[in-house]
């Protein structure tokens, strides 16, 4: 049986970064703000990252959601389809024991995700961690933009969906919806204008309206929309201007 403490151990002792970044890695990289070297939305970050992990599992067909006896949404593992990524597998194993409420999964698995995800981004060269002195005496760890150009490309992709109306892939739709659901999108105003049109487009994605080209993956779209909205409810998040 895997409980929340087992999940923490699995994520701390993870394998080196896999070849393909997870959705949670992409989201965390976008939330990093180069102008201030901080991560936006730290206060409720663990809900958002846990939601990204669940969305990744849904896209891969590793989990599904359904309404429980009380009407609350539960998440269940596809027991014959475990993910190969160690970090994703930790959450999959947590729900493989028994169906759990989506918000229960967010609260139980989210707090252990930030550091292993950051280490993956650092290993990839997307970010780097340096040490600085403050007040000439105290050493503090600081995140800085790495040499890779993946964050600008991700940001351009999200802008294309929200501003230019480009039809997203399922992965990009989930990433954009989670970014909006994190409540931090107004902080991207220099690159993505915080306008009524952008808000309307983001809300479409949050509700699962991804466009005609992804109609064939209705199950993934519905599951992801459920997860994103659960993140918003669990964290008490609304986009802030």
Number of C-alpha atoms within 10 A of each C-alpha: 9 16 15 18 12 14 22 19 12 20 22 13 11 14 13 13 19 13 8 8 14 21 23 25 22 20 22 22 22 22 22 19 16 15 8 10 13 14 16 20 17 12 9 19 20 22 26 30 28 28 33 31 26 29 29 23 26 23 21 13 16 22 25 21 22 16 11 13 8 6 8 12 19 22 26 20 24 17 13 7 12 20 20 9 17 18 25 22 20 25 29 27 20 23 24 21 14 14 18 19 19 25 21 13 22 25 17 20 26 24 17 20 22 18 12 19 23 19 17 20 20 18 13 19 15 18 23 17 14 11 11 13 10 9 7 7 8 9 12 10 10 12 19 19 19 17 11 12 11 16 21 12 12 18 17 15 17 24 19 15 21 23 20 11 13 13 16 21 14 19 16 19 27 29 27 26 26 31 23 22 27 29 21 19 25 17 18 16 12 8 13 18 17 16 12 9 13 19 18 12 19 25 15 16 28 27 16 23 18 24 15 8 11 16 12 9 11 13 15 25 26 16 22 33 23 21 30 29 19 21 27 22 14 17 21 12 18 14 15 10 10
